[in-house]
């Protein structure tokens, strides 16, 4: 018997061919977190709306063909919003891709995925305004860690030198379109924060 249809509402974070007819799509959903589904490339939805693209925000109706099948099939897909502008700048696309990998590495088994979905949406939207794309990354990593209940403020931020701590506090407090700072210092902060997450927490950063 077919499984009960359900919905996925979120962002496409990976697209991989599963066969000549299907793509395996990983979507970060506000209710289920990171979820995989199979999309038929020749489906009516694909012909009417086109296949989903990386970072697209989508709404899907999915169902399992067989009860034992672990990956559901997408019956209907609607594009909510495209973020193709991310590909216009190599620096922006690299930063967005790093966010995508971060969610792929850490997006399962979250107790409350919805705030992480809102954080992801805000980060992707921020790239259109950011003076430095890496500042968007820094803010997302910090907020994700903080919202997971990790001691990112007490441990990582407080452990920085006074100079770098001042830069970090400015980056975290200012809107991304008003953050004027040395790019090399932002890179140092990012590397430091990623090292802290990899060594002191269960979060994983590439």
ChimeraX attribute file (.defattr): number of C-alpha atoms within 10 A of each C-alpha:
attribute: neighborCount
match mode: 1-to-1
recipient: residues
	/A:1	7
	/A:2	9
	/A:3	14
	/A:4	10
	/A:5	15
	/A:6	13
	/A:7	17
	/A:8	22
	/A:9	21
	/A:10	28
	/A:11	29
	/A:12	22
	/A:13	24
	/A:14	20
	/A:15	18
	/A:16	11
	/A:17	13
	/A:18	13
	/A:19	11
	/A:20	9
	/A:21	12
	/A:22	17
	/A:23	19
	/A:24	20
	/A:25	24
	/A:26	21
	/A:27	30
	/A:28	31
	/A:29	24
	/A:30	18
	/A:31	18
	/A:32	20
	/A:33	26
	/A:34	23
	/A:35	20
	/A:36	22
	/A:37	21
	/A:38	24
	/A:39	26
	/A:40	21
	/A:41	18
	/A:42	13
	/A:43	18
	/A:44	13
	/A:45	19
	/A:46	16
	/A:47	10
	/A:48	10
	/A:49	12
	/A:50	15
	/A:51	17
	/A:52	23
	/A:53	18
	/A:54	20
	/A:55	25
	/A:56	18
	/A:57	22
	/A:58	21
	/A:59	19
	/A:60	20
	/A:61	16
	/A:62	22
	/A:63	21
	/A:64	21
	/A:65	16
	/A:66	12
	/A:67	12
	/A:68	8
	/A:69	10
	/A:70	11
	/A:71	17
	/A:72	22
	/A:73	22
	/A:74	24
	/A:75	19
	/A:76	17
	/A:77	24
	/A:78	18
	/A:79	17
	/A:80	12
	/A:81	12
	/A:82	15
	/A:83	16
	/A:84	12
	/A:85	12
	/A:86	21
	/A:87	14
	/A:88	9
	/A:89	11
	/A:90	10
	/A:91	14
	/A:92	21
	/A:93	17
	/A:94	15
	/A:95	20
	/A:96	23
	/A:97	18
	/A:98	16
	/A:99	22
	/A:100	21
	/A:101	17
	/A:102	17
	/A:103	22
	/A:104	19
	/A:105	14
	/A:106	16
	/A:107	21
	/A:108	14
	/A:109	10
	/A:110	14
	/A:111	10
	/A:112	14
	/A:113	19
	/A:114	17
	/A:115	13
	/A:116	22
	/A:117	21
	/A:118	13
	/A:119	17
	/A:120	22
	/A:121	15
	/A:122	13
	/A:123	21
	/A:124	21
	/A:125	14
	/A:126	17
	/A:127	25
	/A:128	15
	/A:129	14
	/A:130	18
	/A:131	17
	/A:132	21
	/A:133	23
	/A:134	23
	/A:135	29
	/A:136	26
	/A:137	20
	/A:138	21
	/A:139	19
	/A:140	19
	/A:141	22
	/A:142	21
	/A:143	18
	/A:144	18
	/A:145	18
	/A:146	13
	/A:147	14
	/A:148	15
	/A:149	9
	/A:150	19
	/A:151	15
	/A:152	23
	/A:153	13
	/A:154	9
	/A:155	12
	/A:156	19
	/A:157	20
	/A:158	12
	/A:159	12
	/A:160	15
	/A:161	10
	/A:162	11
	/A:163	9
	/A:164	16
	/A:165	16
	/A:166	13
	/A:167	19
	/A:168	21
	/A:169	11
	/A:170	15
	/A:171	20
	/A:172	18
	/A:173	12
	/A:174	11
	/A:175	15
	/A:176	22
	/A:177	14
	/A:178	14
	/A:179	17
	/A:180	14
	/A:181	15
	/A:182	10
	/A:183	13
	/A:184	9
	/A:185	14
	/A:186	21
	/A:187	14
	/A:188	11
	/A:189	22
	/A:190	20
	/A:191	14
	/A:192	14
	/A:193	21
	/A:194	18
	/A:195	16
	/A:196	17
	/A:197	20
	/A:198	13
	/A:199	11
	/A:200	14
	/A:201	13
	/A:202	10
	/A:203	20
	/A:204	17
	/A:205	19
	/A:206	10
